[in-house]
């Protein structure tokens, strides 16, 4: 079959990024385009020991990809929209916004516990200031500890302690079993040998068994879309956190394809742009741009198209989830961007601007070493 043309698209190299890029590739191929994915390493990928908000205000996972597009080397770049800065170079446009995946967060535990069931003082891992503040707003007793890495790495860190403890128990039971060979009255504690048990583990669990444990997490929080797209959600127990209290990051669950303004951008938009998702994420990113703060302030923004209106929910917290500005508004779909800017102005006047400025000062102090996060 004759193709319409070829797109060379940049993607990050993580497993999740490649899976996300593949969904864009397949969507374009369904429309008879040839697509080549080109892996580009970013600053965020290179610096593994820093929290997201210390990697620079925005664009740690985006900039290098877009530079390859602006240089003419590649036709476009595929991003997780929540990683994208709200300001783009003049020649660059968001050419296509495919249909959004799951927008919310998920609480993952080794045993399927819900947030309310976690023990007093439980340790929860997240790299997000927003998730940290939202968790503490719901459960001030929690100890929220830093957590970075790809989705599989984060899950392995969560599962490692309980799996390693079970492996140790089964190993000791095996020794007892072998020591009672021929003893007809002996009843083994487990039906399986430790080798049989290990063979039945998923690849994720096997990797967790070999991981060094630095922090024992009772739970971790990450984007549900990441669990889905990585294919790992089927191997863990998780609770979908409600988007009304755990308002997602702007653009969470959505992908974006950037390109130089021109013919390629128009083709990408015509082929795979999903108008509903574009409207919703435009509202979210407009609110974020007007409020400021980027990834260094605990801001949740979520928009849902409902007929003639876009229902927009916004939460802005201080770092410990003790102070907040929370509001929602129905914005006319015909003027959704302008209405979002007006909504942001009202939120700023209600105290959101002050909370964001405080978050920026805290971030600057943390980078300079004057104020380290306490984990509480």
Secondary structure by P-SEA (a helix, b strand, c coil): cccccccbbbbcccaaaaaaaaaaaaaaaaabbbbbbbbbbcccccccccccccccccccccaaaaaaaaaccccccccccccccccccccccccccccccccbbbbbccccccccccccbbbbbbccaaaaaaaaaaccccbbbbbbccaaaaaaaaacaaaaaaaaaaaaaaaaaaaacccccccccccccaaaaaaaccaaaaaaaacccccccccccccaaaaaaacccccbbbbbcccccccccccccbbbbbccccaaaaaaaaccccaaaaaaaaaaaaaaaaaccccccbbbbbbbbcccccbbbbbbbcccccccccccccccccaaaaaaaaaaaaaaaacaaaaaaaaaaaaaaaaacccccccc
